[in-house]
Amino acid sequence: MLNHRRQQGFSLLELAIVLVIVGLLLATLAMPLGARVEQARLAEARRQLDDVRQALVGHALAFDALPCPATPGSNGLAATTASGCTVRHGFVPAATLGLGGGRNRDNLLLDPWGNPLRYSVSASDANGDGRWDFTVPGNLRATTMAALAPDLRVCSTAAGSTATSCGSAATTVATGVPAVVLSMGRDYATTGSADQLENVGATLGGGPSGTAWPVASDNVFVSRTAGGASGNEYDDSVTWVTPATLYGALVAAGRLP
């Protein structure tokens, strides 16, 4: 009988393990619902950006060029001209790339906060033929890989930056970038910090919605850790196509050199 009673109880170690598990569950439940929703949206935005980046490289493999940005009036398609694009800073051409996802009245692909994903492409013309190197089919090969000079830059801060360069080598994240894709994050309607304002600076409208959307205005973008004190907030998500990734894929496919 005494042995039977001992088998019915719990050891101190077992009780301690149970308490730890209960504590972890309570901590998870204590996290505000809004914070969990925001984390899920951030993860979804990063997944979207990865999908777009891969689709851009796939488009280059299929057409020997990156697609032009979409505009509010291009119905989600790349807005092209014979010499390049109608704009260098616009939106992800989701219809051209065959990407799924929520759209607005201008047929622009939306991030998890309901704001269009921005897309910018290099307008460099290294061989001086009057055509953009990266968006005119066949011009990457014609320019030659050695001469290609994509002109977008990614910095860790807007401090000291100009329209074409970061403030210093220490704040330079990437140079010679062919294409940049970004989500403006949760605070897209109230963007105010210098680092976030570096990613927008002009507006682009003309679509069915009648909205003039903020877009980038120069060659420089900021990508850094989210957060920051008041006045230094940052919640943008930024990705880019590197020259190594683009050229490597094109060489492997026999498109370059």
C-alpha positions in Angstrom: 0.0 0.0 0.0 2.8 2.4 0.9 4.6 1.7 -2.4 1.4 2.2 -4.3 0.9 5.7 -2.8 4.4 6.7 -3.8 3.7 5.9 -7.4 0.6 8.1 -7.4 2.6 11.3 -6.5 4.8 13.8 -8.5 8.5 14.4 -7.9 9.8 17.9 -7.3 11.5 17.8 -10.7 8.3 16.9 -12.4 6.5 19.7 -10.7 9.3 22.1 -11.7 9.0 21.1 -15.3 5.2 21.6 -15.3 5.6 25.1 -13.8 8.2 26.1 -16.4 5.9 25.0 -19.2 2.9 26.8 -17.7 5.1 29.9 -17.3 6.1 29.8 -21.0 2.4 29.4 -22.1 1.4 32.3 -19.9 4.2 34.5 -21.3 3.0 33.7 -24.9 -0.6 34.6 -24.0 0.6 37.8 -22.3 2.1 39.1 -25.6 -0.5 41.6 -27.0 -2.5 40.3 -29.9 -1.5 43.4 -31.9 2.2 42.5 -31.5 1.6 39.0 -32.7 -0.3 40.2 -35.7 2.4 42.7 -36.5 5.1 40.0 -36.4 3.1 37.9 -38.8 2.7 40.8 -41.2 6.5 41.5 -41.1 7.2 37.9 -41.9 4.7 37.9 -44.7 6.3 41.1 -46.1 9.7 39.5 -46.1 8.3 36.5 -47.9 6.7 38.8 -50.5 9.9 40.6 -51.1 11.8 37.3 -51.6 9.2 36.2 -54.1 9.4 39.4 -56.0 13.2 39.3 -56.1 13.2 35.7 -57.5 10.6 36.7 -60.0 12.7 39.6 -61.2 15.7 37.3 -61.9 13.4 34.8 -63.6 12.1 37.6 -65.9 15.7 38.5 -66.8 16.4 34.9 -67.7 13.3 34.8 -69.9 13.6 38.2 -71.6 17.3 39.2 -71.2 16.2 42.2 -69.1 14.7 43.3 -65.9 11.1 44.5 -66.1 10.3 48.2 -65.8 8.3 49.4 -62.8 4.5 49.5 -63.0 2.7 52.9 -62.7 -0.7 53.5 -61.3 -2.0 53.8 -64.8 -0.3 50.7 -66.3 -2.8 48.2 -64.8 -0.1 46.3 -62.9 2.1 45.8 -66.1 5.6 47.1 -66.6 5.5 50.5 -68.2 8.1 50.4 -71.0 9.4 52.6 -73.7 11.7 51.8 -76.6 14.7 53.2 -74.8 13.9 52.1 -71.2 11.0 52.7 -68.9 8.4 55.5 -68.4 9.7 55.8 -64.8 12.6 54.3 -62.9 10.8 54.5 -59.5 7.4 52.9 -59.4 5.7 49.7 -58.3 6.2 45.9 -58.6 4.8 45.0 -62.1 2.9 42.0 -60.6 0.8 41.4 -63.7 4.0 41.2 -65.9 5.7 38.9 -63.4 2.7 36.7 -62.8 2.6 37.3 -59.1 -0.5 36.7 -57.0 -1.7 38.7 -54.0 -4.0 41.5 -53.0 -4.4 44.4 -55.4 -5.8 47.9 -55.1 -7.9 49.9 -57.6 -4.8 50.7 -59.6 -4.1 46.9 -59.8 -0.9 47.4 -57.8 0.4 44.5 -55.6 -0.2 45.3 -51.9 2.0 44.5 -48.9 0.4 43.1 -45.7 -0.6 46.6 -44.6 -2.5 47.3 -47.8 0.1 49.6 -49.3 1.6 49.0 -52.8 5.1 47.4 -53.0 7.6 49.8 -54.5 10.1 48.8 -57.2 13.1 50.8 -58.6 15.4 49.8 -61.4 18.8 51.2 -62.6 18.6 53.6 -65.4 22.3 53.3 -66.3 23.4 53.6 -69.9 27.1 52.5 -69.7 27.6 52.2 -73.5 25.9 55.5 -74.2 23.5 54.1 -76.8 20.6 56.0 -75.3 19.0 52.8 -74.0 18.8 51.6 -70.4 21.2 48.8 -69.9 19.0 46.6 -67.6 15.5 47.0 -69.0 15.9 46.8 -72.8 16.0 43.2 -74.0 19.5 42.3 -75.3 21.2 45.4 -74.0 22.9 43.6 -71.1 24.9 41.5 -73.5 25.4 44.4 -75.9 26.8 46.6 -73.1 29.1 43.7 -71.9 29.2 42.4 -68.4 32.5 44.2 -67.7 31.1 47.6 -68.6 27.7 47.3 -66.8 27.4 49.8 -64.0 24.1 49.7 -62.1 23.6 52.9 -60.2 21.4 52.2 -57.2 22.8 52.2 -53.6 21.7 50.8 -50.3 22.9 52.5 -47.1 22.4 51.8 -43.4 21.4 55.4 -42.7 20.4 58.5 -44.6 22.9 60.6 -42.6 25.5 62.2 -44.9 24.0 60.6 -48.0 23.5 62.4 -51.3 21.3 61.6 -54.3 23.9 59.2 -55.6 25.9 57.9 -52.7 25.9 56.9 -49.0 27.5 59.1 -46.4 30.6 56.9 -46.1 32.0 53.5 -46.7 31.0 52.5 -43.2 27.3 53.3 -43.9 27.3 51.6 -47.4 25.5 48.3 -47.4 25.5 47.7 -51.2 26.6 49.6 -54.3 26.0 49.0 -58.0 22.5 47.6 -57.4 20.4 46.8 -60.5 17.0 46.8 -58.7 15.4 47.5 -55.3 12.0 46.4 -53.9 10.5 47.7 -50.7 7.6 47.7 -48.4 7.0 50.9 -46.5 5.7 49.0 -43.4 2.9 49.7 -40.9 3.5 53.5 -40.7 3.4 54.1 -44.5 0.9 56.9 -44.1 2.9 58.8 -41.5 6.5 58.3 -42.6 8.6 60.9 -40.9 12.1 59.8 -40.0 15.0 60.7 -42.3 15.8 57.1 -42.9 12.3 56.3 -44.1 12.0 59.5 -46.1 15.2 58.5 -48.0 13.1 55.6 -49.5 10.5 58.0 -50.8 10.8 61.6 -52.1 8.5 61.9 -55.1 4.9 61.0 -55.9 3.4 59.0 -58.8 -0.3 59.0 -59.8 -2.5 58.8 -62.8 -4.4 55.6 -62.0 -8.1 54.9 -61.5 -7.9 55.6 -57.8 -6.7 59.1 -58.3 -4.1 58.6 -55.6 -0.6 60.2 -55.8 1.6 57.5 -54.3 4.9 58.2 -52.7 7.9 56.7 -54.5 11.6 57.0 -54.4 13.3 60.0 -56.0 17.0 59.2 -56.3 19.6 56.4 -56.4 19.9 55.9 -52.6 17.8 53.6 -50.3 18.1 52.9 -46.6 17.9 49.4 -45.1 18.4 48.9 -41.4 17.1 47.2 -38.3 13.5 48.1 -37.5 12.8 50.3 -34.4 14.3 53.5 -33.2 13.3 56.3 -30.8 10.7 58.9 -31.7 11.9 60.8 -34.8 14.2 57.9 -35.8 11.6 55.3 -36.5 12.1 52.7 -39.2 9.9 49.8 -40.2 10.6 49.5 -44.0 11.4 46.1 -45.4 13.9 46.4 -48.3 15.5 43.8 -50.6 17.5 44.1 -53.8 18.8 42.2 -56.7 22.6 42.0 -56.5 24.8 42.1 -59.5 26.3 38.7 -58.5 22.9 37.1 -58.4 21.7 38.6 -61.7 24.9 38.1 -63.7 25.5 34.6 -62.2 22.0 33.5 -63.3 22.5 34.9 -66.8 25.9 33.4 -67.3 24.6 30.0 -66.1 21.8 30.3 -68.7 24.2 31.3 -71.5 22.7 34.8 -71.7 26.0 36.5 -70.7 28.7 37.3 -71.4 
